[in-house]
Amino acid sequence: MKKTISRPAKLARELEEQAGAERKTLSGVVPEALWKARRGRLRKQFRQLQNYWSQKAKVRGILSERDLERYLNQ
């Protein structure tokens, strides 16, 4: 799907330089950058969820897989 985007002149120059350095087109550089940004957001969300549930487990004394199995089989 074709879309038109606006970007500041400085960012446009940086994208063009990056595309040239990587021997890619802007159409190749922009989606890759968007995917990397999305992947970064998902990693951050995962770490936040992991931290949240780790804290919940610690409160219940679940510190190992064995502890978790015992807790689930109660």
Secondary structure, 3 states (H helix, E strand, C coil): CCCCCCCCHHHHHHHHHHHHHCCCCHHHHHHHHHHHHHHHHHHHHHHHHHHHHHHHHHHCCCCCHHHHHHHHCC
